[in-house]
Amino acid sequence: MKRALMVFAIVVCSFLYSANSIASNPESNRRVSITLGVYEVTAEKRGSQTLADGNVAETSLPEAAPVIKVNFDVLSNLQVGTYLAYSTMPHKAIPTGGVYLTSNTLFYGLAIRYDLLPLITGKDNLRFKFSTHAKVGVVSAKWTEGDGENWEESWNGPFSEYGVGLSASYFFTQWLGINIGCSAGHFYNDSSSRLSAGIVIKI
């Protein structure tokens, strides 16, 4: 919980700083970048895996969900933004059984990204960017549950997520690039890591 509050505080402070900076410099040349890609999500534990001690444990299955990210340049090497991903990952429809049905699951939140290379090279606007980031988010899921005869569909959550990580981007032109990233933290369905990749468009 303390880690979640720490990440949340960092991201919120960055957004407040961004709003103040833009308000005090309304004519400054700010850039917006949009990333269209995939975001790793982890479905409920299903299936089984035999452990070294002979015990059997359920396994979590990673899936790729479409995601859109919108980031705003606060400084030449600092961005704040938001993201939204959608998944139809399976959910256990009968708590005591092995019936799984698709769900409608939304992942959304805030993020801050800091480009490390300008600190090393002393140059901005490089084609290659290597960044550190922090994010805090929420998961809302709509799924169907029942006992085999009676079924009910409802929204569940919200569930919290948070993490920190690294990402790398390469820009083929001033406006078009690709990005890959990885995060470690606390994520949906007890996952401790996330991967993402996408195409970046600057406007």
N, C-alpha and C positions, 0 to 999 in steps of 0.2 A: 504494500500500500504506500509506503514512504517513497519507493522508487517511482510509482505512478504519479504521485503528487509532485515529485521533483521534475519529472519530464513535462508534466502538465504546466507547471510554473514557468519552465524555460520557454515552452512554445507560446504560452499566452503573453509573456513579457516581450517576446519577439514580435508578436502581432501588434501589441500596443506601441512598440518602438516604430514599427513599420507605418502604422497609421499616423503617428506624430510626424515622422519624417516626410511622408508624402504630403501631409497637410501644410507643413512649413515650406515645402518646395514644390508647389503645384505645377510649375512649368518644367520640372526636371525630366530628363529622358529616362523613363522607367520601362523596363521590358517585362513582358509576360511570357511564360513558357507553358505549353500544354503538352503533356505526355500521354500517349495512347499506347497501352500495352497489356501485359498480363501480370497478375499478382498471385503469389502462392498462398493458398488457404488450406486449412486442414479440416477434413470432415471428422465426424464422430468416429470413435474407435469401433472397428468391426473386423471380422476375420480373426485369425489367431497366429501366434508366433511361439514356438517352443524355445524356452530359455535354457541356458546352460545347466541349470539345476533341475531340469525336467518339468518345471512349472510351465503353464500355458498363460500367455498374456495377450490381451487384445491389442491391435495395432491401429494407429491413426494413418489415414490415407491422405496424402497431399494432392491438391488439385490446382489447376490454373484458372483464375477468374479474370475476366476483362476488367480493366481499371482505367480511369481517367484522373490525371493529376493536373492541377493548375497552380503554378508557382509565380510569385512576384519578386522582382529584384528590389531589395531594400538598399543594399550596397552592391558594389561591383562583384563581390564574392559572397554575399549573404542573401539567401532566399527564404521566404516564408510562403506557405501554401496549404492547400487542402486536397483531399483525394476521395474518390468514390469507386468502390468495386462491387460487383454483383456475382453471386454464385447460386447454382441450383444444387448444391452439395446434398447428398442423401442424409436423412435424419431417421433415427429409429422411431417408427410410427407406433409400435406396440412395445412399451417399456420392458415387458417380460419376455418378448419374443424376438425373432430375428427378421422382422419385416421392416424394410427401409423404403422410404418414399422421398422424392425430391422436395426441396424446400426453396423458398425465396429469401436469400440472405444478403443483407447489405453491410458493407464495410465502409466506414467513413470517418474522417478525422482531420487533424491539423498536423503540419510538419514544418520543421526548420532545417535548412541545409546550408553548410558552410564549405566553400571551396578552399582546399588547403594549398594548392599549388602556387597561388600568388604570394603566399608567405615565403615560399622557397625561391621562386624565380623573380619575384618583384614585378611581374607582368600580369595584366588583366587580359580578358578576352582571348585566352588560349583555346585552340581547337580541342585539346584534351583537358578534362576536368576530373579531379579526384576529390571527393567531398566526404565529409562526415555529416550525419543527420540524426535527428531525434523526432519521434512521432508519438502522438497519443490519439487513440481512436475509440470508436464505438461499433459494436456489431448488433444489428437488429435482424431477427429471423422470423419468418412466418412458415409454420409447418403444421402437418396434420398428425394428430394422435388419436388412438382409440383402443378398443379391446377386441377388434376383429368384427364387431357388429355395429357399434356406435362410433362415429368419427367426428372430430371437432377440429377446425382449423383456426389458429390464433397466432398473434404476434407475440414473440418472446424476447426477453432482454429488457433493457440494453445490457450488453456484456462489454467490459472495458478491455482495451489492448494498449500496450505501450512498448517502445523499444528504441534502441540506438543502433547505428550501423555505419557502413561505408558504401559508397557508390562511385561508379566511373562513367563518364560520358565522353563521346567523341562527336564533334560537329564537322560534317562534310562541307557545309556552307555556313554562312553567318546565321541561317535560320533553321537548318535541319540537322538533326543528330540522332544518336542512339544512346541509351542509358541502361546499365545493369546495376543492381544493388542487392545488398543483403543486410538483414537486421537481426539482432538478438534481443530477447526480452520476454514479455508475457503476452501471449496471443491466444486467440480463440481455440477452444477445445484442447487446452493445456499444451499448446505448441510453444517451443522456445525460440524458433527462428522463422524468418520469412525471406523469400527471394522475389525479385521483380525485374522486369525488363520491358523496354518500350521504345517507341519513336518519339523524339522530342521536336516540337515545332515552336519557334520563337516568333512572337507577333509584337 
